Amino acid sequence: MAVTAYAVFCGMTFPLTFEIYKPRERLKDGDKYLTKPEIAGKMIRELQKLGFKFNLVLADSLYGESSKNFRQVLDELDLNYLVAIRSNHRAWMPPNNGIQYLKWHKFKRVFSDLNRENRYVREIICSKRKEIRYWQITTDPEELPSNTTWYVMSKYPDITPREVGNFYGLRTWVEYGLKQSKNELGWADFRVTSYPQIEKWWEIVCSAYLLVSLHSEQLLKLPPQSNSKFSSHPWWNDKSGWNNILNNIKFNSSTLRII
């Protein structure tokens, strides 16, 4: 298992870093056990020291529920975040204060392929609105289907309901990145058992992923019929998207070998 960090920038995902999660029973003498939220918090600190700047940090409920080991790091670094929480998440409030469910806001959820679907979002206020805010997002405000209803917590000044819905949706772009790493680049196809060797394999996968992402960003700035002789290949695909660019790079490599 691994904790991974991806960036979403200009409509593309970029792998930033990863770290293997080591269960207690697999630790060697001198190793220190770290939970996944602790690893994620450490990674955020390291990335910021390297000079990365984050407009918004997204995470699933494992990290969203970790107030001490993950969210505390985000607070210390004064980072905005939008994280998933469980439906039974607990929030402290004074006695005899109720919970308010504000009205639903309808918005268009924009996906990575630019398709759009109707979504609904509303704020949940515990006692009174504070810096930390709570939200509910769903595809159906009447039925609230469990598989398409999400609870989210935000720390983002003046964020709007529409922004909550679409910003949180960026998590699917990260999931898309994981899918490509696993399906197209063979994240789990290693045949080694030691942690250092596994890390080397994952470094190769992340490097290949980064190559595709960077190449994609460059291609988007070029006209369809540029001076690049690779684009004259009969199988060249001018469409945007990670998979299309991966296939183009494969064709480039084939052409280079022939030459």
Contacts in CASP RR format, 6 or more apart in sequence:
PFRMAT RR
TARGET T0000
AUTHOR 0000-0000-0000
METHOD contacts of the structure
MODEL  1
MAVTAYAVFCGMTFPLTFEIYKPRERLKDGDKYLTKPEIAGKMIRELQKL
GFKFNLVLADSLYGESSKNFRQVLDELDLNYLVAIRSNHRAWMPPNNGIQ
YLKWHKFKRVFSDLNRENRYVREIICSKRKEIRYWQITTDPEELPSNTTW
YVMSKYPDITPREVGNFYGLRTWVEYGLKQSKNELGWADFRVTSYPQIEK
WWEIVCSAYLLVSLHSEQLLKLPPQSNSKFSSHPWWNDKSGWNNILNNIK
FNSSTLRII
1 20 0 8 1.000
1 21 0 8 1.000
1 36 0 8 1.000
2 18 0 8 1.000
2 19 0 8 1.000
2 20 0 8 1.000
2 21 0 8 1.000
2 202 0 8 1.000
3 18 0 8 1.000
3 19 0 8 1.000
3 21 0 8 1.000
3 36 0 8 1.000
3 39 0 8 1.000
3 40 0 8 1.000
3 43 0 8 1.000
4 15 0 8 1.000
4 17 0 8 1.000
4 18 0 8 1.000
4 178 0 8 1.000
5 15 0 8 1.000
5 16 0 8 1.000
5 17 0 8 1.000
5 18 0 8 1.000
5 40 0 8 1.000
5 43 0 8 1.000
5 44 0 8 1.000
5 47 0 8 1.000
6 13 0 8 1.000
6 14 0 8 1.000
6 15 0 8 1.000
6 16 0 8 1.000
6 174 0 8 1.000
6 177 0 8 1.000
6 178 0 8 1.000
7 13 0 8 1.000
7 14 0 8 1.000
7 16 0 8 1.000
7 52 0 8 1.000
8 14 0 8 1.000
8 170 0 8 1.000
8 173 0 8 1.000
8 174 0 8 1.000
10 217 0 8 1.000
11 112 0 8 1.000
11 173 0 8 1.000
12 213 0 8 1.000
12 216 0 8 1.000
12 217 0 8 1.000
12 241 0 8 1.000
12 242 0 8 1.000
13 173 0 8 1.000
13 174 0 8 1.000
13 176 0 8 1.000
13 177 0 8 1.000
13 213 0 8 1.000
13 242 0 8 1.000
14 209 0 8 1.000
14 210 0 8 1.000
14 213 0 8 1.000
15 177 0 8 1.000
15 181 0 8 1.000
15 206 0 8 1.000
15 209 0 8 1.000
15 210 0 8 1.000
16 47 0 8 1.000
16 52 0 8 1.000
17 43 0 8 1.000
17 46 0 8 1.000
17 47 0 8 1.000
18 202 0 8 1.000
18 206 0 8 1.000
19 39 0 8 1.000
19 42 0 8 1.000
19 43 0 8 1.000
20 195 0 8 1.000
20 198 0 8 1.000
20 199 0 8 1.000
21 34 0 8 1.000
21 36 0 8 1.000
21 39 0 8 1.000
22 31 0 8 1.000
22 33 0 8 1.000
22 34 0 8 1.000
22 195 0 8 1.000
24 33 0 8 1.000
27 33 0 8 1.000
34 42 0 8 1.000
35 66 0 8 1.000
35 69 0 8 1.000
36 62 0 8 1.000
36 63 0 8 1.000
37 62 0 8 1.000
37 63 0 8 1.000
37 66 0 8 1.000
37 69 0 8 1.000
37 70 0 8 1.000
38 69 0 8 1.000
38 70 0 8 1.000
40 59 0 8 1.000
40 63 0 8 1.000
40 69 0 8 1.000
40 70 0 8 1.000
41 69 0 8 1.000
41 70 0 8 1.000
41 73 0 8 1.000
41 74 0 8 1.000
44 57 0 8 1.000
44 73 0 8 1.000
44 74 0 8 1.000
44 77 0 8 1.000
44 79 0 8 1.000
45 73 0 8 1.000
45 77 0 8 1.000
47 54 0 8 1.000
48 54 0 8 1.000
48 77 0 8 1.000
54 79 0 8 1.000
54 80 0 8 1.000
55 80 0 8 1.000
56 80 0 8 1.000
56 81 0 8 1.000
56 82 0 8 1.000
56 156 0 8 1.000
56 167 0 8 1.000
56 170 0 8 1.000
57 74 0 8 1.000
57 79 0 8 1.000
57 80 0 8 1.000
57 81 0 8 1.000
57 82 0 8 1.000
57 83 0 8 1.000
58 81 0 8 1.000
58 82 0 8 1.000
58 83 0 8 1.000
58 167 0 8 1.000
58 168 0 8 1.000
58 170 0 8 1.000
58 171 0 8 1.000
58 174 0 8 1.000
59 70 0 8 1.000
59 81 0 8 1.000
59 83 0 8 1.000
59 84 0 8 1.000
60 83 0 8 1.000
60 84 0 8 1.000
60 171 0 8 1.000
61 83 0 8 1.000
61 84 0 8 1.000
61 85 0 8 1.000
61 86 0 8 1.000
63 70 0 8 1.000
63 71 0 8 1.000
63 83 0 8 1.000
64 70 0 8 1.000
64 71 0 8 1.000
64 83 0 8 1.000
64 84 0 8 1.000
64 85 0 8 1.000
64 153 0 8 1.000
65 85 0 8 1.000
65 86 0 8 1.000
65 89 0 8 1.000
71 81 0 8 1.000
71 83 0 8 1.000
74 81 0 8 1.000
74 155 0 8 1.000
75 155 0 8 1.000
80 155 0 8 1.000
80 156 0 8 1.000
80 157 0 8 1.000
81 154 0 8 1.000
81 155 0 8 1.000
81 156 0 8 1.000
82 152 0 8 1.000
82 153 0 8 1.000
82 154 0 8 1.000
82 156 0 8 1.000
82 159 0 8 1.000
82 164 0 8 1.000
82 167 0 8 1.000
82 168 0 8 1.000
83 152 0 8 1.000
83 153 0 8 1.000
83 154 0 8 1.000
84 150 0 8 1.000
84 151 0 8 1.000
84 152 0 8 1.000
84 153 0 8 1.000
84 168 0 8 1.000
84 171 0 8 1.000
85 134 0 8 1.000
85 151 0 8 1.000
85 152 0 8 1.000
85 153 0 8 1.000
86 151 0 8 1.000
87 151 0 8 1.000
89 134 0 8 1.000
89 151 0 8 1.000
89 153 0 8 1.000
91 126 0 8 1.000
91 134 0 8 1.000
93 126 0 8 1.000
93 127 0 8 1.000
94 127 0 8 1.000
97 126 0 8 1.000
97 127 0 8 1.000
97 128 0 8 1.000
98 126 0 8 1.000
98 127 0 8 1.000
99 124 0 8 1.000
99 125 0 8 1.000
99 126 0 8 1.000
99 127 0 8 1.000
100 124 0 8 1.000
100 125 0 8 1.000
101 122 0 8 1.000
101 124 0 8 1.000
101 136 0 8 1.000
102 122 0 8 1.000
102 123 0 8 1.000
102 124 0 8 1.000
102 125 0 8 1.000
103 122 0 8 1.000
104 120 0 8 1.000
104 121 0 8 1.000
104 122 0 8 1.000
104 141 0 8 1.000
105 120 0 8 1.000
105 121 0 8 1.000
105 122 0 8 1.000
105 161 0 8 1.000
105 162 0 8 1.000
106 118 0 8 1.000
106 119 0 8 1.000
106 120 0 8 1.000
107 118 0 8 1.000
107 119 0 8 1.000
107 120 0 8 1.000
107 121 0 8 1.000
107 161 0 8 1.000
107 162 0 8 1.000
107 165 0 8 1.000
107 166 0 8 1.000
108 116 0 8 1.000
108 117 0 8 1.000
108 118 0 8 1.000
108 119 0 8 1.000
109 116 0 8 1.000
109 117 0 8 1.000
109 118 0 8 1.000
109 119 0 8 1.000
109 165 0 8 1.000
109 166 0 8 1.000
109 169 0 8 1.000
110 116 0 8 1.000
110 166 0 8 1.000
111 117 0 8 1.000
111 172 0 8 1.000
112 172 0 8 1.000
112 173 0 8 1.000
112 176 0 8 1.000
117 139 0 8 1.000
118 139 0 8 1.000
119 137 0 8 1.000
119 138 0 8 1.000
119 139 0 8 1.000
119 165 0 8 1.000
120 137 0 8 1.000
120 138 0 8 1.000
120 139 0 8 1.000
120 140 0 8 1.000
120 141 0 8 1.000
121 135 0 8 1.000
121 136 0 8 1.000
121 137 0 8 1.000
121 138 0 8 1.000
121 161 0 8 1.000
121 162 0 8 1.000
121 164 0 8 1.000
121 165 0 8 1.000
122 135 0 8 1.000
122 136 0 8 1.000
122 141 0 8 1.000
122 161 0 8 1.000
123 129 0 8 1.000
123 133 0 8 1.000
123 134 0 8 1.000
123 135 0 8 1.000
123 161 0 8 1.000
124 134 0 8 1.000
124 135 0 8 1.000
124 136 0 8 1.000
125 133 0 8 1.000
125 134 0 8 1.000
126 134 0 8 1.000
131 155 0 8 1.000
132 153 0 8 1.000
132 154 0 8 1.000
132 155 0 8 1.000
133 153 0 8 1.000
133 154 0 8 1.000
133 155 0 8 1.000
133 159 0 8 1.000
134 151 0 8 1.000
134 152 0 8 1.000
134 153 0 8 1.000
134 154 0 8 1.000
135 151 0 8 1.000
135 152 0 8 1.000
135 153 0 8 1.000
135 154 0 8 1.000
135 161 0 8 1.000
135 164 0 8 1.000
135 165 0 8 1.000
136 149 0 8 1.000
136 150 0 8 1.000
136 151 0 8 1.000
136 152 0 8 1.000
137 149 0 8 1.000
137 150 0 8 1.000
137 151 0 8 1.000
137 152 0 8 1.000
137 164 0 8 1.000
137 165 0 8 1.000
137 168 0 8 1.000
138 144 0 8 1.000
138 145 0 8 1.000
138 148 0 8 1.000
138 149 0 8 1.000
138 150 0 8 1.000
139 145 0 8 1.000
139 148 0 8 1.000
139 149 0 8 1.000
140 148 0 8 1.000
140 149 0 8 1.000
150 168 0 8 1.000
152 164 0 8 1.000
152 165 0 8 1.000
152 168 0 8 1.000
154 164 0 8 1.000
156 163 0 8 1.000
156 167 0 8 1.000
159 167 0 8 1.000
176 242 0 8 1.000
177 209 0 8 1.000
177 242 0 8 1.000
178 187 0 8 1.000
180 209 0 8 1.000
180 242 0 8 1.000
180 243 0 8 1.000
180 246 0 8 1.000
181 187 0 8 1.000
181 205 0 8 1.000
181 206 0 8 1.000
181 209 0 8 1.000
182 188 0 8 1.000
184 243 0 8 1.000
184 246 0 8 1.000
185 205 0 8 1.000
185 208 0 8 1.000
185 209 0 8 1.000
186 205 0 8 1.000
187 202 0 8 1.000
187 205 0 8 1.000
190 197 0 8 1.000
190 198 0 8 1.000
190 201 0 8 1.000
192 198 0 8 1.000
192 201 0 8 1.000
211 249 0 8 1.000
212 242 0 8 1.000
212 245 0 8 1.000
212 246 0 8 1.000
212 249 0 8 1.000
213 242 0 8 1.000
215 245 0 8 1.000
215 248 0 8 1.000
215 249 0 8 1.000
216 240 0 8 1.000
216 241 0 8 1.000
216 242 0 8 1.000
216 245 0 8 1.000
219 240 0 8 1.000
219 245 0 8 1.000
219 248 0 8 1.000
220 240 0 8 1.000
222 228 0 8 1.000
222 231 0 8 1.000
224 231 0 8 1.000
224 238 0 8 1.000
225 231 0 8 1.000
230 236 0 8 1.000
230 248 0 8 1.000
230 251 0 8 1.000
230 252 0 8 1.000
230 255 0 8 1.000
231 238 0 8 1.000
233 251 0 8 1.000
233 252 0 8 1.000
233 255 0 8 1.000
235 247 0 8 1.000
235 251 0 8 1.000
236 248 0 8 1.000
236 251 0 8 1.000
237 244 0 8 1.000
237 247 0 8 1.000
237 248 0 8 1.000
END
